[in-house]
Every structure is written in C-alpha cells, then in structure tokens.
Amino acid sequence: VSTQSTGARLEAFPSPLFRGVSASPTSHQDTTPEDWITNYNTYIFNGYALFFAGLLTGMCNLACGICVGIVGSGAALADAQNGELIVRILGIEIFGSAIGLFGGIIAVL
C-alpha cells in the first residue's frame, strides 16, 4: 500500500489529529527545513493533542479502576450478606467500568 493512498483514505476522518498522524515516517524524507518551520504550529498541535489524548485515557482508566475496586469490594460484602443483591450490584459495577470505555472513545475523537 503506498503512502499516498493511505493518506487519502485517512483524510476522511474529520479530526485534525488523524490528518497529522496519518503521514508515514518515509513521507518526511523529502521535506526541507523551511517546511518544518512553516508547519511548526501543526506539529506542536499534533504533539500536544496526542499527549493529552493519552493522558485523558490514562486518567479515565485510573478512575475506572478505582470505581470498580470500590464497587467490587462492596459487591463481595453485600453478596456475603444477601445473595439476591448480586445482580443489582453487578449492574452498578458495569456502569463504573463504562467510565474507562467513555474515556477511550473521547480520546480517539
């Protein structure tokens, strides 16, 4: 697959993050220092966007892990006292684990 066809296929994404990341490492071999100077703001934006997308994903997954740990501990204690509560508590635990999924979706967008 050539770089040009890959770039054209990824241009369908509306996010400027994907347009900046879609270039392959081989496409930068023909650039001059003047190109790097004129596109500096684009490169800085893409770098910060990738950094904060990763930071967002990590923070959401950290919150998800804390939530699932707390609810899971409560679920074990509640199930030990009353076995009929396990279905209700597992539903709450699923909502807590969805935090990590939502964070990943937002980071991709």
N, CA, C and O atoms as CSV, one atom per row, in Angstrom:
chain,resi,resn,atom,element,x,y,z
A,1,VAL,N,N,0.864,-1.177,0.000
A,1,VAL,CA,C,0.000,0.000,0.000
A,1,VAL,C,C,0.899,1.224,0.000
A,1,VAL,O,O,1.794,1.344,0.837
A,2,SER,N,N,0.668,2.113,-0.916
A,2,SER,CA,C,1.506,3.297,-0.995
A,2,SER,C,C,1.089,4.316,0.058
A,2,SER,O,O,-0.029,4.278,0.571
A,3,THR,N,N,2.002,5.221,0.369
A,3,THR,CA,C,1.740,6.255,1.362
A,3,THR,C,C,0.640,7.192,0.893
A,3,THR,O,O,-0.162,7.661,1.700
A,4,GLN,N,N,0.597,7.465,-0.387
A,4,GLN,CA,C,-0.378,8.406,-0.910
A,4,GLN,C,C,-1.792,7.848,-0.770
A,4,GLN,O,O,-2.698,8.585,-0.382
A,5,SER,N,N,-2.005,6.581,-1.072
A,5,SER,CA,C,-3.340,6.018,-0.948
A,5,SER,C,C,-3.751,5.927,0.522
A,5,SER,O,O,-4.927,6.101,0.841
A,6,THR,N,N,-2.793,5.654,1.426
A,6,THR,CA,C,-3.112,5.610,2.848
A,6,THR,C,C,-3.509,6.987,3.347
A,6,THR,O,O,-4.465,7.118,4.111
A,7,GLY,N,N,-2.782,8.015,2.924
A,7,GLY,CA,C,-3.103,9.370,3.351
A,7,GLY,C,C,-4.469,9.806,2.855
A,7,GLY,O,O,-5.206,10.476,3.577
A,8,ALA,N,N,-4.817,9.428,1.616
A,8,ALA,CA,C,-6.111,9.813,1.069
A,8,ALA,C,C,-7.231,9.103,1.815
A,8,ALA,O,O,-8.305,9.672,2.014
A,9,ARG,N,N,-6.991,7.875,2.224
A,9,ARG,CA,C,-8.017,7.138,2.943
A,9,ARG,C,C,-8.213,7.712,4.337
A,9,ARG,O,O,-9.342,7.751,4.826
A,10,LEU,N,N,-7.153,8.156,4.985
A,10,LEU,CA,C,-7.276,8.710,6.327
A,10,LEU,C,C,-7.772,10.149,6.333
A,10,LEU,O,O,-8.153,10.650,7.391
A,11,GLU,N,N,-7.780,10.823,5.203
A,11,GLU,CA,C,-8.295,12.184,5.146
A,11,GLU,C,C,-9.799,12.214,5.375
A,11,GLU,O,O,-10.357,13.289,5.593
A,12,ALA,N,N,-10.468,11.073,5.332
A,12,ALA,CA,C,-11.902,11.036,5.562
A,12,ALA,C,C,-12.234,11.320,7.023
A,12,ALA,O,O,-13.370,11.681,7.332
A,13,PHE,N,N,-11.269,11.163,7.926
A,13,PHE,CA,C,-11.518,11.456,9.327
A,13,PHE,C,C,-11.634,12.963,9.525
A,13,PHE,O,O,-10.819,13.708,8.981
A,14,PRO,N,N,-12.614,13.431,10.280
A,14,PRO,CA,C,-12.781,14.873,10.455
A,14,PRO,C,C,-11.775,15.491,11.424
A,14,PRO,O,O,-11.587,16.708,11.421
A,15,SER,N,N,-11.142,14.689,12.235
A,15,SER,CA,C,-10.262,15.215,13.266
A,15,SER,C,C,-8.911,15.632,12.674
A,15,SER,O,O,-8.320,14.882,11.898
A,16,PRO,N,N,-8.418,16.827,13.039
A,16,PRO,CA,C,-7.088,17.216,12.554
A,16,PRO,C,C,-5.984,16.350,13.140
A,16,PRO,O,O,-4.888,16.280,12.585
A,17,LEU,N,N,-6.265,15.689,14.259
A,17,LEU,CA,C,-5.285,14.805,14.872
A,17,LEU,C,C,-4.941,13.655,13.937
A,17,LEU,O,O,-3.767,13.322,13.779
A,18,PHE,N,N,-5.950,13.040,13.312
A,18,PHE,CA,C,-5.698,11.924,12.408
A,18,PHE,C,C,-4.989,12.391,11.143
A,18,PHE,O,O,-4.163,11.660,10.595
A,19,ARG,N,N,-5.295,13.590,10.674
A,19,ARG,CA,C,-4.619,14.084,9.475
A,19,ARG,C,C,-3.138,14.305,9.750
A,19,ARG,O,O,-2.304,14.064,8.877
A,20,GLY,N,N,-2.803,14.760,10.952
A,20,GLY,CA,C,-1.403,14.992,11.276
A,20,GLY,C,C,-0.640,13.705,11.510
A,20,GLY,O,O,0.547,13.623,11.194
A,21,VAL,N,N,-1.301,12.698,12.059
A,21,VAL,CA,C,-0.643,11.447,12.406
A,21,VAL,C,C,-0.602,10.506,11.213
A,21,VAL,O,O,0.188,9.561,11.202
A,22,SER,N,N,-1.441,10.746,10.205
A,22,SER,CA,C,-1.566,9.793,9.111
A,22,SER,C,C,-0.322,9.718,8.230
A,22,SER,O,O,-0.152,8.740,7.502
A,23,ALA,N,N,0.540,10.711,8.274
A,23,ALA,CA,C,1.733,10.688,7.425
A,23,ALA,C,C,2.697,9.619,7.919
A,23,ALA,O,O,2.955,9.504,9.117
A,24,SER,N,N,3.215,8.852,6.999
A,24,SER,CA,C,4.158,7.805,7.379
A,24,SER,C,C,5.543,8.417,7.571
A,24,SER,O,O,5.803,9.512,7.072
A,25,PRO,N,N,6.437,7.729,8.285
A,25,PRO,CA,C,7.785,8.271,8.502
A,25,PRO,C,C,8.562,8.475,7.205
A,25,PRO,O,O,9.435,9.341,7.149
A,26,THR,N,N,8.268,7.704,6.167
A,26,THR,CA,C,9.003,7.861,4.919
A,26,THR,C,C,8.595,9.116,4.166
A,26,THR,O,O,9.349,9.583,3.313
A,27,SER,N,N,7.419,9.681,4.456
A,27,SER,CA,C,6.973,10.864,3.721
A,27,SER,C,C,7.733,12.116,4.161
A,27,SER,O,O,7.661,13.133,3.472
A,28,HIS,N,N,8.452,12.080,5.269
A,28,HIS,CA,C,9.175,13.253,5.757
A,28,HIS,C,C,10.605,13.332,5.229
A,28,HIS,O,O,11.333,14.266,5.565
A,29,GLN,N,N,11.009,12.384,4.424
A,29,GLN,CA,C,12.386,12.395,3.936
A,29,GLN,C,C,12.633,13.501,2.916
A,29,GLN,O,O,13.765,13.967,2.787
A,30,ASP,N,N,11.606,13.933,2.190
A,30,ASP,CA,C,11.781,14.936,1.152
A,30,ASP,C,C,11.498,16.351,1.637
A,30,ASP,O,O,11.488,17.278,0.827
A,31,THR,N,N,11.272,16.543,2.918
A,31,THR,CA,C,10.961,17.876,3.414
A,31,THR,C,C,12.239,18.670,3.638
A,31,THR,O,O,13.296,18.109,3.923
A,32,THR,N,N,12.123,19.970,3.505
A,32,THR,CA,C,13.243,20.870,3.726
A,32,THR,C,C,13.087,21.544,5.081
A,32,THR,O,O,11.996,21.511,5.652
A,33,PRO,N,N,14.136,22.151,5.611
A,33,PRO,CA,C,13.988,22.865,6.883
A,33,PRO,C,C,12.933,23.966,6.828
A,33,PRO,O,O,12.315,24.281,7.845
A,34,GLU,N,N,12.722,24.556,5.648
A,34,GLU,CA,C,11.690,25.582,5.535
A,34,GLU,C,C,10.302,24.997,5.750
A,34,GLU,O,O,9.433,25.651,6.326
A,35,ASP,N,N,10.088,23.753,5.284
A,35,ASP,CA,C,8.799,23.099,5.505
A,35,ASP,C,C,8.561,22.863,6.989
A,35,ASP,O,O,7.438,23.008,7.473
A,36,TRP,N,N,9.603,22.502,7.702
A,36,TRP,CA,C,9.452,22.262,9.136
A,36,TRP,C,C,9.134,23.564,9.867
A,36,TRP,O,O,8.367,23.564,10.829
A,37,ILE,N,N,9.715,24.662,9.418
A,37,ILE,CA,C,9.449,25.947,10.065
A,37,ILE,C,C,8.023,26.401,9.792
A,37,ILE,O,O,7.346,26.884,10.699
A,38,THR,N,N,7.557,26.254,8.553
A,38,THR,CA,C,6.204,26.723,8.229
A,38,THR,C,C,5.133,25.839,8.844
A,38,THR,O,O,4.036,26.320,9.124
A,39,ASN,N,N,5.418,24.560,9.064
A,39,ASN,CA,C,4.438,23.643,9.641
A,39,ASN,C,C,4.659,23.413,11.128
A,39,ASN,O,O,4.103,22.471,11.693
A,40,TYR,N,N,5.455,24.250,11.769
A,40,TYR,CA,C,5.815,24.056,13.169
A,40,TYR,C,C,4.581,24.031,14.066
A,40,TYR,O,O,4.469,23.165,14.933
A,41,ASN,N,N,3.658,24.966,13.871
A,41,ASN,CA,C,2.462,25.018,14.720
A,41,ASN,C,C,1.616,23.770,14.568
A,41,ASN,O,O,1.025,23.303,15.541
A,42,THR,N,N,1.549,23.223,13.365
A,42,THR,CA,C,0.789,21.988,13.156
A,42,THR,C,C,1.441,20.829,13.902
A,42,THR,O,O,0.754,20.016,14.519
A,43,TYR,N,N,2.756,20.757,13.844
A,43,TYR,CA,C,3.459,19.673,14.539
A,43,TYR,C,C,3.319,19.801,16.054
A,43,TYR,O,O,3.155,18.799,16.750
A,44,ILE,N,N,3.382,21.028,16.567
A,44,ILE,CA,C,3.214,21.240,18.007
A,44,ILE,C,C,1.800,20.862,18.429
A,44,ILE,O,O,1.613,20.201,19.451
A,45,PHE,N,N,0.800,21.276,17.647
A,45,PHE,CA,C,-0.582,20.924,17.961
A,45,PHE,C,C,-0.765,19.414,17.988
A,45,PHE,O,O,-1.375,18.883,18.916
A,46,ASN,N,N,-0.246,18.717,16.983
A,46,ASN,CA,C,-0.397,17.260,16.930
A,46,ASN,C,C,0.294,16.581,18.108
A,46,ASN,O,O,-0.220,15.605,18.655
A,47,GLY,N,N,1.454,17.094,18.497
A,47,GLY,CA,C,2.154,16.517,19.637
A,47,GLY,C,C,1.379,16.677,20.933
A,47,GLY,O,O,1.229,15.724,21.697
A,48,TYR,N,N,0.888,17.885,21.178
A,48,TYR,CA,C,0.099,18.108,22.391
A,48,TYR,C,C,-1.226,17.345,22.345
A,48,TYR,O,O,-1.681,16.842,23.372
A,49,ALA,N,N,-1.848,17.253,21.175
A,49,ALA,CA,C,-3.112,16.523,21.065
A,49,ALA,C,C,-2.916,15.050,21.393
A,49,ALA,O,O,-3.730,14.462,22.104
A,50,LEU,N,N,-1.849,14.448,20.884
A,50,LEU,CA,C,-1.576,13.046,21.199
A,50,LEU,C,C,-1.247,12.856,22.671
A,50,LEU,O,O,-1.680,11.885,23.292
A,51,PHE,N,N,-0.473,13.794,23.229
A,51,PHE,CA,C,-0.112,13.690,24.637
A,51,PHE,C,C,-1.351,13.747,25.528
A,51,PHE,O,O,-1.521,12.916,26.420
A,52,PHE,N,N,-2.211,14.730,25.280
A,52,PHE,CA,C,-3.380,14.880,26.138
A,52,PHE,C,C,-4.438,13.810,25.874
A,52,PHE,O,O,-5.218,13.495,26.772
A,53,ALA,N,N,-4.485,13.243,24.668
A,53,ALA,CA,C,-5.380,12.109,24.432
A,53,ALA,C,C,-4.920,10.906,25.255
A,53,ALA,O,O,-5.743,10.201,25.839
A,54,GLY,N,N,-3.620,10.673,25.303
A,54,GLY,CA,C,-3.103,9.595,26.143
A,54,GLY,C,C,-3.296,9.856,27.617
A,54,GLY,O,O,-3.602,8.941,28.381
A,55,LEU,N,N,-3.114,11.127,28.028
A,55,LEU,CA,C,-3.334,11.488,29.422
A,55,LEU,C,C,-4.800,11.306,29.811
A,55,LEU,O,O,-5.097,10.818,30.902
A,56,LEU,N,N,-5.714,11.694,28.926
A,56,LEU,CA,C,-7.139,11.520,29.179
A,56,LEU,C,C,-7.496,10.051,29.314
A,56,LEU,O,O,-8.248,9.672,30.212
A,57,THR,N,N,-6.968,9.230,28.435
A,57,THR,CA,C,-7.244,7.798,28.510
A,57,THR,C,C,-6.714,7.200,29.802
A,57,THR,O,O,-7.397,6.402,30.445
A,58,GLY,N,N,-5.514,7.577,30.183
A,58,GLY,CA,C,-4.937,7.058,31.426
A,58,GLY,C,C,-5.706,7.486,32.659
A,58,GLY,O,O,-5.935,6.678,33.558
A,59,MET,N,N,-6.112,8.760,32.714
A,59,MET,CA,C,-6.863,9.241,33.881
A,59,MET,C,C,-8.245,8.578,33.965
A,59,MET,O,O,-8.705,8.236,35.054
A,60,CYS,N,N,-8.900,8.398,32.817
A,60,CYS,CA,C,-10.212,7.741,32.824
A,60,CYS,C,C,-10.086,6.278,33.238
A,60,CYS,O,O,-10.940,5.765,33.962
A,61,ASN,N,N,-9.043,5.610,32.792
A,61,ASN,CA,C,-8.861,4.219,33.189
A,61,ASN,C,C,-8.455,4.101,34.653
A,61,ASN,O,O,-8.787,3.110,35.303
A,62,LEU,N,N,-7.746,5.086,35.181
A,62,LEU,CA,C,-7.435,5.095,36.604
A,62,LEU,C,C,-8.712,5.258,37.423
A,62,LEU,O,O,-8.915,4.553,38.411
A,63,ALA,N,N,-9.576,6.193,37.007
A,63,ALA,CA,C,-10.852,6.378,37.695
A,63,ALA,C,C,-11.722,5.132,37.576
A,63,ALA,O,O,-12.421,4.765,38.520
A,64,CYS,N,N,-11.677,4.491,36.428
A,64,CYS,CA,C,-12.432,3.255,36.224
A,64,CYS,C,C,-11.940,2.157,37.166
A,64,CYS,O,O,-12.747,1.442,37.760
A,65,GLY,N,N,-10.651,2.024,37.301
A,65,GLY,CA,C,-10.101,1.003,38.190
A,65,GLY,C,C,-10.442,1.248,39.645
A,65,GLY,O,O,-10.747,0.308,40.379
A,66,ILE,N,N,-10.394,2.510,40.074
A,66,ILE,CA,C,-10.761,2.840,41.457
A,66,ILE,C,C,-12.237,2.544,41.686
A,66,ILE,O,O,-12.612,1.965,42.705
A,67,CYS,N,N,-13.075,2.948,40.727
A,67,CYS,CA,C,-14.515,2.725,40.850
A,67,CYS,C,C,-14.846,1.231,40.908
A,67,CYS,O,O,-15.627,0.799,41.755
A,68,VAL,N,N,-14.263,0.462,40.024
A,68,VAL,CA,C,-14.536,-0.976,40.005
A,68,VAL,C,C,-14.015,-1.638,41.279
A,68,VAL,O,O,-14.640,-2.568,41.787
A,69,GLY,N,N,-12.886,-1.175,41.798
A,69,GLY,CA,C,-12.366,-1.737,43.045
A,69,GLY,C,C,-13.264,-1.467,44.229
A,69,GLY,O,O,-13.515,-2.360,45.039
A,70,ILE,N,N,-13.752,-0.240,44.340
A,70,ILE,CA,C,-14.629,0.103,45.461
A,70,ILE,C,C,-15.962,-0.633,45.351
A,70,ILE,O,O,-16.445,-1.204,46.328
A,71,VAL,N,N,-16.553,-0.617,44.154
A,71,VAL,CA,C,-17.849,-1.279,43.971
A,71,VAL,C,C,-17.686,-2.796,44.091
A,71,VAL,O,O,-18.562,-3.469,44.634
A,72,GLY,N,N,-16.581,-3.335,43.594
A,72,GLY,CA,C,-16.358,-4.772,43.709
A,72,GLY,C,C,-16.204,-5.219,45.151
A,72,GLY,O,O,-16.670,-6.295,45.526
A,73,SER,N,N,-15.552,-4.395,45.959
A,73,SER,CA,C,-15.440,-4.714,47.383
A,73,SER,C,C,-16.808,-4.687,48.048
A,73,SER,O,O,-17.149,-5.564,48.842
A,74,GLY,N,N,-17.584,-3.666,47.708
A,74,GLY,CA,C,-18.951,-3.601,48.255
A,74,GLY,C,C,-19.808,-4.748,47.764
A,74,GLY,O,O,-20.647,-5.258,48.506
A,75,ALA,N,N,-19.608,-5.163,46.514
A,75,ALA,CA,C,-20.384,-6.276,45.963
A,75,ALA,C,C,-20.063,-7.574,46.693
A,75,ALA,O,O,-20.961,-8.372,46.960
A,76,ALA,N,N,-18.807,-7.789,47.012
A,76,ALA,CA,C,-18.431,-9.008,47.729
A,76,ALA,C,C,-19.031,-9.025,49.127
A,76,ALA,O,O,-19.510,-10.061,49.589
A,77,LEU,N,N,-19.007,-7.876,49.803
A,77,LEU,CA,C,-19.587,-7.811,51.142
A,77,LEU,C,C,-21.107,-7.954,51.107
A,77,LEU,O,O,-21.690,-8.625,51.958
A,78,ALA,N,N,-21.750,-7.319,50.117
A,78,ALA,CA,C,-23.204,-7.417,50.017
A,78,ALA,C,C,-23.633,-8.828,49.624
A,78,ALA,O,O,-24.650,-9.324,50.109
A,79,ASP,N,N,-22.873,-9.470,48.758
A,79,ASP,CA,C,-23.217,-10.831,48.360
A,79,ASP,C,C,-23.048,-11.800,49.522
A,79,ASP,O,O,-23.776,-12.788,49.620
A,80,ALA,N,N,-22.104,-11.524,50.389
A,80,ALA,CA,C,-21.915,-12.394,51.563
A,80,ALA,C,C,-23.100,-12.287,52.514
A,80,ALA,O,O,-23.450,-13.260,53.182
A,81,GLN,N,N,-23.724,-11.106,52.581
A,81,GLN,CA,C,-24.854,-10.915,53.484
A,81,GLN,C,C,-26.178,-11.341,52.851
A,81,GLN,O,O,-27.021,-11.953,53.507
A,82,ASN,N,N,-26.354,-11.007,51.551
A,82,ASN,CA,C,-27.617,-11.308,50.888
A,82,ASN,C,C,-27.312,-11.673,49.437
A,82,ASN,O,O,-26.873,-10.821,48.664
A,83,GLY,N,N,-27.535,-12.911,49.067
A,83,GLY,CA,C,-27.200,-13.405,47.739
A,83,GLY,C,C,-28.069,-12.843,46.628
A,83,GLY,O,O,-27.702,-12.929,45.456
A,84,GLU,N,N,-29.222,-12.265,46.976
A,84,GLU,CA,C,-30.129,-11.733,45.948
A,84,GLU,C,C,-29.675,-10.377,45.401
A,84,GLU,O,O,-30.184,-9.935,44.371
A,85,LEU,N,N,-28.738,-9.718,46.060
A,85,LEU,CA,C,-28.308,-8.392,45.645
A,85,LEU,C,C,-27.243,-8.395,44.559
A,85,LEU,O,O,-26.899,-7.334,44.038
A,86,ILE,N,N,-26.716,-9.558,44.205
A,86,ILE,CA,C,-25.553,-9.603,43.320
A,86,ILE,C,C,-25.864,-9.061,41.926
A,86,ILE,O,O,-25.005,-8.431,41.310
A,87,VAL,N,N,-27.078,-9.293,41.418
A,87,VAL,CA,C,-27.429,-8.816,40.079
A,87,VAL,C,C,-27.497,-7.294,40.059
A,87,VAL,O,O,-27.027,-6.669,39.108
A,88,ARG,N,N,-28.066,-6.697,41.081
A,88,ARG,CA,C,-28.158,-5.234,41.154
A,88,ARG,C,C,-26.774,-4.598,41.277
A,88,ARG,O,O,-26.490,-3.589,40.632
A,89,ILE,N,N,-25.937,-5.175,42.085
A,89,ILE,CA,C,-24.620,-4.584,42.292
A,89,ILE,C,C,-23.741,-4.774,41.054
A,89,ILE,O,O,-22.930,-3.902,40.744
A,90,LEU,N,N,-23.884,-5.882,40.350
A,90,LEU,CA,C,-23.121,-6.056,39.119
A,90,LEU,C,C,-23.545,-5.035,38.061
A,90,LEU,O,O,-22.714,-4.593,37.267
A,91,GLY,N,N,-24.814,-4.657,38.040
A,91,GLY,CA,C,-25.258,-3.592,37.135
A,91,GLY,C,C,-24.585,-2.285,37.445
A,91,GLY,O,O,-24.181,-1.567,36.531
A,92,ILE,N,N,-24.452,-1.957,38.707
A,92,ILE,CA,C,-23.758,-0.729,39.111
A,92,ILE,C,C,-22.278,-0.817,38.750
A,92,ILE,O,O,-21.677,0.176,38.338
A,93,GLU,N,N,-21.700,-1.988,38.902
A,93,GLU,CA,C,-20.281,-2.156,38.569
A,93,GLU,C,C,-20.037,-2.008,37.067
A,93,GLU,O,O,-18.979,-1.527,36.661
A,94,ILE,N,N,-20.985,-2.410,36.250
A,94,ILE,CA,C,-20.852,-2.238,34.801
A,94,ILE,C,C,-20.858,-0.761,34.451
A,94,ILE,O,O,-20.094,-0.330,33.586
A,95,PHE,N,N,-21.709,0.027,35.110
A,95,PHE,CA,C,-21.704,1.470,34.867
A,95,PHE,C,C,-20.365,2.090,35.272
A,95,PHE,O,O,-19.876,3.001,34.605
A,96,GLY,N,N,-19.786,1.607,36.342
A,96,GLY,CA,C,-18.480,2.118,36.762
A,96,GLY,C,C,-17.380,1.775,35.779
A,96,GLY,O,O,-16.488,2.589,35.541
A,97,SER,N,N,-17.427,0.583,35.204
A,97,SER,CA,C,-16.390,0.201,34.240
A,97,SER,C,C,-16.585,0.889,32.892
A,97,SER,O,O,-15.653,0.942,32.089
A,98,ALA,N,N,-17.766,1.409,32.636
A,98,ALA,CA,C,-18.007,2.140,31.379
A,98,ALA,C,C,-17.256,3.467,31.352
A,98,ALA,O,O,-17.068,4.036,30.277
A,99,ILE,N,N,-16.821,3.974,32.504
A,99,ILE,CA,C,-16.055,5.216,32.542
A,99,ILE,C,C,-14.783,5.084,31.702
A,99,ILE,O,O,-14.432,5.994,30.951
A,100,GLY,N,N,-14.108,3.965,31.831
A,100,GLY,CA,C,-12.895,3.742,31.044
A,100,GLY,C,C,-13.177,3.669,29.557
A,100,GLY,O,O,-12.391,4.169,28.752
A,101,LEU,N,N,-14.287,3.054,29.182
A,101,LEU,CA,C,-14.667,2.974,27.779
A,101,LEU,C,C,-14.982,4.353,27.222
A,101,LEU,O,O,-14.566,4.681,26.110
A,102,PHE,N,N,-15.709,5.160,27.976
A,102,PHE,CA,C,-16.035,6.512,27.524
A,102,PHE,C,C,-14.759,7.352,27.371
A,102,PHE,O,O,-14.639,8.128,26.423
A,103,GLY,N,N,-13.825,7.200,28.285
A,103,GLY,CA,C,-12.569,7.940,28.183
A,103,GLY,C,C,-11.779,7.567,26.939
A,103,GLY,O,O,-11.187,8.431,26.294
A,104,GLY,N,N,-11.767,6.289,26.602
A,104,GLY,CA,C,-11.086,5.868,25.391
A,104,GLY,C,C,-11.750,6.395,24.133
A,104,GLY,O,O,-11.068,6.784,23.184
A,105,ILE,N,N,-13.074,6.412,24.117
A,105,ILE,CA,C,-13.801,6.941,22.958
A,105,ILE,C,C,-13.541,8.412,22.781
A,105,ILE,O,O,-13.307,8.863,21.659
A,106,ILE,N,N,-13.576,9.184,23.863
A,106,ILE,CA,C,-13.338,10.626,23.789
A,106,ILE,C,C,-11.890,10.905,23.355
A,106,ILE,O,O,-11.643,11.849,22.605
A,107,ALA,N,N,-10.952,10.102,23.816
A,107,ALA,CA,C,-9.551,10.305,23.420
A,107,ALA,C,C,-9.355,10.051,21.931
A,107,ALA,O,O,-8.547,10.729,21.296
A,108,VAL,N,N,-10.074,9.092,21.364
A,108,VAL,CA,C,-9.949,8.813,19.934
A,108,VAL,C,C,-10.541,9.950,19.124
A,108,VAL,O,O,-10.018,10.302,18.067
A,109,LEU,N,N,-11.628,10.525,19.612
A,109,LEU,CA,C,-12.258,11.630,18.871
A,109,LEU,C,C,-11.370,12.838,18.929
A,109,LEU,O,O,-11.709,13.881,18.370
